[in-house]
Amino acid sequence: MLKSMTGYGRGEAENDRYRAVVDIKTVNSRFLDIMLKLPTELSKFDQPVRKRLQDKITRGRVEVSIALTKLQEVDYELDLPVIRGYFKALQAIKQDLGLSSEIELGTLIKLAGGITVKHTLEDAEAAVNEALDQALENVLQMRSSEGAALVEELVQLLSELENALTAVERLASKTTEFYRARLQKRIQDLLPSGNVADEWRFAQEVAYLAERSDITEETARLRSHIAQFRETLDSTAEAGKRLDFLLQEMHREVNTILSKTSSIDISRKGIELKVIIEKMKEQVQNVE
């Protein structure tokens, strides 16, 4: 079943030490584009989280926000050699620049590596993974629901396209008669008697005009594209790019039909075909 690229999901999980909240929003994009916002202490989880997203989502812009809250007092570990090194370096800078301000404890604490969380982040990782699983499940469910709605809309448009094409084929079957009548009228306008001096020449000219305007191949290819489109709608594989390609081919065939025909009725139906195809393109832009 097709999936939409539009969706939203949230997941929440907590344990003794942490509470994690994960929000995932997905929108249309030609390729897979993951935008990940992580707390500083979870920076090492960037690639694992991306991998889990890539395993579930193949196309679209994916915006992920992960919030982590500590639920109890955290023990920290001091690296005194590092802090002393910072202090000596700051004293040297102060002396070299002739500064009078004191070196404050808060300044030393902010410097990287001097103070770290004493326990590991295993509890944080567990909470994040659980929340991430929930958010992914919710966003995928929404994308599937949206995809089902897209299929319903595309099937309706596909039926309209087939009906319009059937009308074009019916009109095209009368091409020879159309050109015979038009040529006969031109002769009547030019010759008072309306008589054709050379019946064979007249028939040859009618056949030439009809052949030059023949759209049998174009309508046959258009029918083939429609059949492939319907098959793709029933596919479980990634379908967005293939559907987009088929619509491009349909559009090309309709343009050829319009360039060949001199029939106003066929031209009107051809324009109707283009309008339907454009509507389908708008919907397909949302398909994964």
C-alpha positions in Angstrom: 0.0 0.0 0.0 1.2 3.5 -0.8 2.5 5.7 2.0 2.2 9.5 2.2 5.3 11.5 2.9 3.3 13.7 5.3 3.0 12.6 8.9 3.5 13.3 12.6 4.3 11.1 15.6 5.2 11.6 19.2 6.6 9.2 21.7 7.3 9.5 25.5 9.1 7.1 27.8 10.8 7.4 31.2 12.8 5.3 33.8 14.2 6.1 37.2 16.7 8.7 35.9 15.3 10.1 32.7 12.2 11.1 30.7 12.5 11.3 26.9 10.1 12.9 24.5 10.5 12.4 20.7 8.7 14.3 18.0 8.9 13.3 14.4 7.4 15.4 11.6 7.7 14.3 7.9 6.9 16.4 4.8 7.4 16.2 1.1 10.9 16.0 -0.3 12.5 14.5 -3.5 15.0 12.5 -1.4 15.4 11.4 2.2 16.5 14.4 4.3 16.8 13.9 8.0 17.0 16.9 10.3 17.9 15.7 13.8 17.9 17.9 17.0 19.5 16.2 19.9 20.5 17.3 23.5 24.3 17.8 23.8 24.6 14.8 26.1 23.1 12.6 23.4 25.3 13.7 20.6 26.9 10.3 20.2 23.5 8.8 19.5 23.2 10.9 16.3 24.2 8.1 13.8 22.3 5.3 15.5 19.1 7.4 15.5 19.6 8.3 11.8 20.1 4.6 11.0 16.8 3.6 12.7 15.0 6.3 10.8 16.5 5.2 7.5 15.4 1.7 8.1 11.8 2.8 8.3 11.5 5.9 6.0 12.9 6.0 2.5 11.8 9.4 1.2 10.8 12.8 2.5 12.1 15.5 4.8 12.1 14.1 8.4 12.4 16.5 11.3 13.2 14.8 14.6 13.4 16.6 18.0 14.5 14.7 21.1 14.1 16.2 24.6 15.7 14.6 27.6 14.8 15.5 31.2 16.7 14.3 34.3 14.3 13.0 37.0 16.8 12.8 39.9 19.9 14.5 41.1 22.9 13.7 39.0 26.4 12.9 40.4 29.3 14.6 38.6 32.9 13.6 38.5 35.7 16.2 38.5 38.8 15.8 36.5 41.1 17.9 38.7 44.2 17.7 36.4 42.2 19.1 33.5 40.7 21.9 35.7 44.2 22.8 37.1 45.5 23.0 33.5 42.6 25.3 32.5 43.4 27.5 35.6 47.1 27.8 34.8 46.3 28.7 31.2 43.8 31.3 32.2 46.3 32.8 34.7 48.9 33.0 31.9 46.4 34.8 29.6 45.5 37.1 32.5 49.1 38.0 33.2 50.0 38.4 29.5 47.1 40.7 28.8 47.4 42.6 32.1 43.8 41.8 33.1 42.7 42.5 36.7 39.5 40.4 36.8 39.5 37.2 38.9 39.1 33.8 37.4 35.7 32.5 38.6 34.7 29.0 39.4 31.8 29.2 37.0 34.2 29.9 34.1 36.3 26.7 34.9 33.2 24.6 35.2 32.0 25.6 31.7 35.2 24.5 30.1 34.9 21.1 28.4 36.2 18.0 30.1 36.6 19.4 33.6 33.3 18.1 35.0 31.3 15.1 33.6 28.3 13.1 34.6 29.5 10.3 36.8 27.1 7.5 35.7 26.7 6.3 32.1 23.9 7.4 29.7 22.6 3.9 29.4 19.4 4.8 31.1 19.0 7.9 28.9 19.6 5.7 25.8 16.9 3.2 26.9 14.3 6.0 27.4 15.2 7.6 24.1 14.9 4.3 22.2 11.6 3.5 23.6 10.2 7.0 22.9 11.7 6.9 19.4 10.0 3.5 18.7 6.6 5.0 19.7 7.1 8.1 17.6 8.1 6.1 14.6 5.1 3.8 14.9 2.8 6.8 15.2 4.2 8.7 12.2 4.3 5.5 10.0 0.7 4.8 10.9 -0.3 8.4 9.9 1.7 8.1 6.7 -0.1 4.8 5.9 -3.5 6.4 6.5 -2.7 9.4 4.4 -1.4 7.0 1.7 -4.7 5.1 1.7 -6.5 8.4 1.1 -4.1 9.3 -1.7 -4.8 5.9 -3.4 -8.5 6.5 -3.3 -8.1 10.0 -4.9 -5.7 8.7 -7.6 -8.0 5.8 -8.4 -10.9 8.2 -9.0 -8.7 10.5 -11.2 -7.5 7.4 -13.1 -11.1 6.5 -13.9 -11.7 10.0 -15.2 -8.6 9.8 -17.3 -9.7 6.5 -18.8 -13.2 7.9 -19.6 -11.7 10.9 -21.3 -9.3 8.7 -23.3 -12.1 6.5 -24.4 -13.9 9.6 -25.7 -10.7 10.6 -27.6 -10.4 7.1 -29.2 -14.1 7.3 -30.3 -13.6 10.6 -31.9 -10.3 9.5 -33.5 -12.1 6.5 -35.1 -14.1 9.1 -37.2 -10.9 10.9 -38.4 -11.3 9.8 -42.1 -14.9 10.9 -42.1 -13.9 14.2 -40.5 -11.3 15.0 -43.1 -13.5 13.9 -46.0 -16.2 16.3 -44.9 -13.8 19.1 -44.3 -12.1 18.7 -47.7 -15.5 18.4 -49.4 -16.6 21.7 -47.9 -13.4 23.4 -49.1 -14.0 22.2 -52.6 -17.6 23.4 -52.5 -16.4 26.8 -51.3 -13.9 27.0 -54.2 -15.9 25.3 -57.0 -19.5 26.5 -57.7 -20.5 23.1 -58.9 -19.0 21.3 -55.9 -17.9 18.5 -58.2 -14.6 16.7 -57.7 -12.7 16.3 -61.0 -10.5 13.5 -59.7 -12.1 11.2 -57.2 -8.9 9.1 -56.8 -6.9 12.3 -56.0 -9.6 13.4 -53.6 -9.5 10.0 -51.7 -5.7 10.1 -51.7 -5.7 13.5 -50.1 -8.2 12.4 -47.4 -6.1 9.3 -46.6 -3.0 11.5 -46.3 -4.6 13.9 -43.9 -6.1 11.1 -41.8 -2.7 9.2 -41.6 -0.8 12.3 -40.7 -3.3 12.9 -37.8 -3.4 9.2 -36.7 -3.1 9.0 -32.9 -3.5 5.3 -32.5 0.0 4.7 -31.2 -0.3 7.5 -28.7 -3.6 6.4 -27.3 -2.3 2.8 -27.1 0.8 3.9 -25.1 -1.4 6.1 -22.9 -3.5 3.0 -22.1 -0.4 1.1 -21.3 0.8 3.8 -18.9 -2.6 3.9 -17.2 -2.4 0.1 -16.7 1.1 0.4 -15.2 0.0 3.2 -13.0 -2.8 1.1 -11.6 -0.5 -1.8 -11.0 2.0 0.5 -9.1 -0.8 1.7 -6.9 -1.3 -1.9 -5.7 2.5 -2.4 -5.1 4.0 -2.5 -1.7 7.4 -1.1 -2.9 8.4 2.6 -3.0 6.2 4.0 -5.7 6.4 7.8 -5.7 9.2 8.1 -8.3 7.7 5.5 -10.6 4.3 7.1 -10.5 5.8 10.5 -11.2 7.7 9.1 -14.2 4.5 7.5 -15.6 2.7 10.8 -15.4 5.5 12.5 -17.3 5.1 9.9 -20.0 1.3 10.3 -20.1 1.7 14.1 -20.4 4.1 13.6 -23.3 1.6 11.4 -25.2 -1.2 13.9 -24.7 1.0 16.7 -26.0 1.7 14.6 -29.1 -2.1 13.9 -29.6 -2.8 17.6 -29.4 -0.1 18.5 -31.9 -1.4 16.0 -34.4 -5.1 16.6 -34.3 -7.1 19.2 -36.2 -10.3 18.2 -34.5 -11.7 20.7 -32.1 -13.5 18.0 -30.2 -10.3 15.9 -29.8 -8.4 19.0 -28.7 -11.0 19.7 -26.0 -10.7 16.2 -24.7 -6.9 16.4 -24.9 -6.9 19.4 -22.7 -9.2 17.6 -20.3 -6.7 14.8 -20.2 -3.9 17.3 -19.3 -6.0 18.8 -16.5 -6.6 15.4 -15.0 -2.9 14.4 -15.3 -1.9 17.7 -13.5 -4.3 16.9 -10.7 -2.7 13.4 -10.4 0.8 15.0 -10.3 -0.2 17.1 -7.4 -1.3 14.1 -5.5 1.7 12.0 -6.4 4.1 14.6 -5.0 2.9 13.4 -1.6 3.7 9.7 -2.2 6.8 8.1 -0.7 
